[in-house]
């Protein structure tokens, strides 16, 4: 039964993980966004507190 021989499948597994860990992260990290991220202004927005009666 050839599917019980681990030698070729282990090599395929190691090669595929080598590709996943070296090539794909570089491609994902080099992705550029179409929208530029704008920094929020230094002013803190005023937030109102809730004055609800809880009983």
Secondary structure by P-SEA (a helix, b strand, c coil): ccccccaaaaaaaaaaaaaaaccaaaaaaacccccccccccccccbbbbbbcccc
